[in-house]
């Protein structure tokens, strides 16, 4: 599901747990496609893991920043992957 919302303070965000993608009304018209594709790519990443968000995030953190889930601060790893995530 796609929703227009400015409640997250970003141009877009993906709620993987609810298969919902948000795009802010403040996104410039010439960037809407870019934001939509970026957020959709997050959803596709989770679908590669059968919809298992935790497995997808764990793999991403291990591959991209070397964080092993269960060995450290998962939120710290997420912050390194997406610094603007607010985590």
DRENPA-3360 file (N, C-alpha, C; in nm, 2 decimals, always signed):
BEGIN
1 = XXXXXXXX = +0.08/-0.12/+0.00/+0.00/+0.00/+0.00/+0.09/+0.12/+0.00 ~ +0.05/+0.22/-0.07/+0.12/+0.35/-0.08/+0.04/+0.46/-0.01 ~ +0.10/+0.54/+0.07/+0.03/+0.65/+0.14/+0.11/+0.78/+0.12 ~ +0.04/+0.89/+0.12/+0.11/+1.02/+0.12/+0.10/+1.07/+0.27 ~ +0.21/+1.10/+0.33/+0.21/+1.14/+0.47/+0.34/+1.21/+0.49 ~ +0.33/+1.31/+0.58/+0.45/+1.39/+0.62/+0.49/+1.36/+0.77 ~ +0.43/+1.25/+0.82/+0.44/+1.23/+0.97/+0.58/+1.17/+1.01 ~ +0.66/+1.13/+0.91/+0.79/+1.07/+0.94/+0.91/+1.16/+0.93;
9 = XXXXXXXX = +0.89/+1.28/+0.87/+1.00/+1.37/+0.86/+1.10/+1.35/+0.75 ~ +1.07/+1.25/+0.66/+1.16/+1.22/+0.55/+1.08/+1.23/+0.42 ~ +1.14/+1.22/+0.31/+1.07/+1.22/+0.18/+1.00/+1.09/+0.16 ~ +1.05/+0.99/+0.22/+0.98/+0.86/+0.21/+1.03/+0.76/+0.31 ~ +0.95/+0.66/+0.34/+0.98/+0.56/+0.43/+0.90/+0.43/+0.40 ~ +0.96/+0.32/+0.44/+0.90/+0.19/+0.42/+0.87/+0.13/+0.55 ~ +0.74/+0.09/+0.57/+0.70/+0.01/+0.69/+0.70/-0.13/+0.65 ~ +0.81/-0.20/+0.66/+0.82/-0.34/+0.61/+0.72/-0.43/+0.68;
17 = XXXXXXXX = +0.70/-0.41/+0.80/+0.61/-0.50/+0.88/+0.46/-0.49/+0.84 ~ +0.43/-0.38/+0.77/+0.29/-0.37/+0.73/+0.28/-0.35/+0.58 ~ +0.39/-0.38/+0.50/+0.39/-0.37/+0.36/+0.33/-0.23/+0.31 ~ +0.37/-0.12/+0.38/+0.32/+0.01/+0.35/+0.43/+0.10/+0.32 ~ +0.42/+0.18/+0.21/+0.52/+0.27/+0.17/+0.47/+0.41/+0.18 ~ +0.54/+0.50/+0.23/+0.50/+0.64/+0.25/+0.58/+0.74/+0.17 ~ +0.52/+0.83/+0.11/+0.59/+0.94/+0.03/+0.54/+1.07/+0.09 ~ +0.63/+1.16/+0.12/+0.59/+1.29/+0.18/+0.53/+1.38/+0.07;
25 = XXXXXXXX = +0.43/+1.46/+0.10/+0.38/+1.56/+0.01/+0.48/+1.67/-0.02 ~ +0.59/+1.68/+0.06/+0.69/+1.78/+0.04/+0.80/+1.74/-0.07 ~ +0.79/+1.62/-0.12/+0.88/+1.57/-0.22/+0.86/+1.66/-0.35 ~ +0.97/+1.72/-0.40/+0.96/+1.79/-0.53/+0.91/+1.70/-0.64 ~ +0.82/+1.75/-0.72/+0.76/+1.67/-0.83/+0.86/+1.60/-0.91 ~ +0.98/+1.66/-0.94/+1.08/+1.59/-1.02/+1.16/+1.48/-0.94 ~ +1.13/+1.46/-0.81/+1.19/+1.36/-0.74/+1.10/+1.25/-0.69 ~ +0.97/+1.26/-0.71/+0.87/+1.16/-0.66/+0.90/+1.02/-0.72;
33 = XXXXXXXX = +0.94/+1.01/-0.84/+0.97/+0.88/-0.90/+1.09/+0.82/-0.82 ~ +1.19/+0.90/-0.80/+1.31/+0.85/-0.74/+1.28/+0.80/-0.59 ~ +1.20/+0.88/-0.52/+1.17/+0.84/-0.39/+1.09/+0.71/-0.39 ~ +0.99/+0.71/-0.48/+0.90/+0.59/-0.49/+0.98/+0.46/-0.52 ~ +1.07/+0.47/-0.61/+1.16/+0.36/-0.65/+1.25/+0.32/-0.53 ~ +1.30/+0.41/-0.46/+1.39/+0.38/-0.35/+1.31/+0.31/-0.24 ~ +1.19/+0.36/-0.21/+1.12/+0.29/-0.10/+1.07/+0.15/-0.15 ~ +1.03/+0.14/-0.27/+0.99/+0.01/-0.33/+1.10/-0.09/-0.32;
41 = XXXXXXXX = +1.22/-0.04/-0.34/+1.34/-0.13/-0.34/+1.35/-0.19/-0.20 ~ +1.32/-0.12/-0.09/+1.32/-0.18/+0.04/+1.22/-0.29/+0.05 ~ +1.10/-0.27/+0.00/+1.00/-0.37/+0.01/+1.04/-0.50/-0.07 ~ +1.10/-0.48/-0.18/+1.14/-0.59/-0.26/+1.25/-0.67/-0.19 ~ +1.34/-0.60/-0.12/+1.44/-0.66/-0.04/+1.38/-0.76/+0.06 ~ +1.28/-0.72/+0.13/+1.21/-0.81/+0.22/+1.14/-0.92/+0.16 ~ +1.09/-0.90/+0.04/+1.02/-1.01/-0.03/+1.12/-1.12/-0.07 ~ +1.24/-1.08/-0.09/+1.35/-1.18/-0.13/+1.37/-1.28/-0.01;
49 = XXXXXXXX = +1.33/-1.24/+0.11/+1.34/-1.32/+0.23/+1.20/-1.38/+0.27 ~ +1.11/-1.39/+0.18/+0.98/-1.45/+0.20/+0.90/-1.36/+0.30 ~ +0.93/-1.23/+0.30/+0.85/-1.14/+0.39/+0.91/-1.13/+0.53 ~ +1.02/-1.20/+0.55/+1.07/-1.20/+0.69/+1.17/-1.08/+0.71 ~ +1.11/-0.98/+0.77/+1.18/-0.85/+0.78/+1.31/-0.87/+0.86 ~ +1.30/-0.94/+0.97/+1.42/-0.96/+1.06/+1.53/-1.03/+0.99 ~ +1.50/-1.13/+0.90/+1.60/-1.20/+0.83/+1.66/-1.11/+0.72 ~ +1.58/-1.03/+0.66/+1.63/-0.93/+0.56/+1.72/-0.83/+0.62;
57 = XXXXXXXX = +1.68/-0.77/+0.73/+1.77/-0.67/+0.80/+1.90/-0.73/+0.85 ~ +1.89/-0.85/+0.91/+2.01/-0.92/+0.96/+2.11/-0.94/+0.85 ~ +2.06/-0.99/+0.73/+2.15/-1.01/+0.62/+2.21/-0.88/+0.57 ~ +2.13/-0.78/+0.56/+2.18/-0.65/+0.51/+2.29/-0.59/+0.61 ~ +2.26/-0.60/+0.73/+2.36/-0.55/+0.83/+2.49/-0.63/+0.82 ~ +2.48/-0.76/+0.81/+2.60/-0.84/+0.81/+2.68/-0.81/+0.68 ~ +2.61/-0.80/+0.57/+2.68/-0.78/+0.44/+2.73/-0.64/+0.43 ~ +2.65/-0.54/+0.47/+2.69/-0.40/+0.44/+2.78/-0.34/+0.55;
65 = XXXXXXXX = +2.76/-0.37/+0.67/+2.84/-0.31/+0.78/+2.91/-0.40/+0.87 ~ +2.90/-0.53/+0.85/+2.97/-0.63/+0.93/+2.91/-0.65/+1.07 ~ +2.78/-0.61/+1.09/+2.72/-0.63/+1.22/+2.65/-0.77/+1.22 ~ +2.69/-0.85/+1.32/+2.62/-0.98/+1.34/+2.51/-0.97/+1.43 ~ +2.39/-1.00/+1.39/+2.27/-0.99/+1.48/+2.29/-1.08/+1.59 ~ +2.27/-1.03/+1.71/+2.29/-1.10/+1.83/+2.42/-1.08/+1.90 ~ +2.51/-1.01/+1.83/+2.65/-0.98/+1.88/+2.67/-0.83/+1.91 ~ +2.57/-0.75/+1.89/+2.59/-0.61/+1.91/+2.46/-0.53/+1.91;
73 = XXXXXXXX = +2.47/-0.41/+1.89/+2.36/-0.31/+1.89/+2.30/-0.31/+1.75 ~ +2.19/-0.38/+1.73/+2.12/-0.38/+1.60/+2.09/-0.24/+1.55 ~ +2.03/-0.16/+1.64/+2.00/-0.02/+1.59/+2.12/+0.06/+1.55 ~ +2.23/+0.03/+1.61/+2.36/+0.10/+1.57/+2.39/+0.06/+1.43 ~ +2.38/-0.06/+1.40/+2.40/-0.11/+1.26/+2.31/-0.05/+1.16 ~ +2.18/-0.04/+1.20/+2.08/+0.02/+1.11/+2.12/+0.17/+1.09 ~ +2.16/+0.24/+1.19/+2.20/+0.38/+1.17/+2.31/+0.39/+1.08 ~ +2.41/+0.30/+1.08/+2.52/+0.30/+0.98/+2.47/+0.28/+0.84;
81 = XXXXXXX = +2.37/+0.19/+0.82/+2.32/+0.16/+0.69/+2.24/+0.28/+0.64 ~ +2.15/+0.34/+0.72/+2.07/+0.45/+0.68/+2.08/+0.56/+0.78 ~ +2.18/+0.64/+0.77/+2.20/+0.74/+0.88/+2.08/+0.83/+0.91 ~ +2.00/+0.86/+0.81/+1.88/+0.94/+0.83/+1.76/+0.87/+0.88 ~ +1.77/+0.75/+0.92/+1.66/+0.67/+0.96/+1.60/+0.71/+1.10 ~ +1.67/+0.78/+1.18/+1.62/+0.83/+1.30/+1.63/+0.73/+1.41 ~ +1.69/+0.61/+1.39/+1.71/+0.51/+1.49/+1.82/+0.54/+1.58;
% end
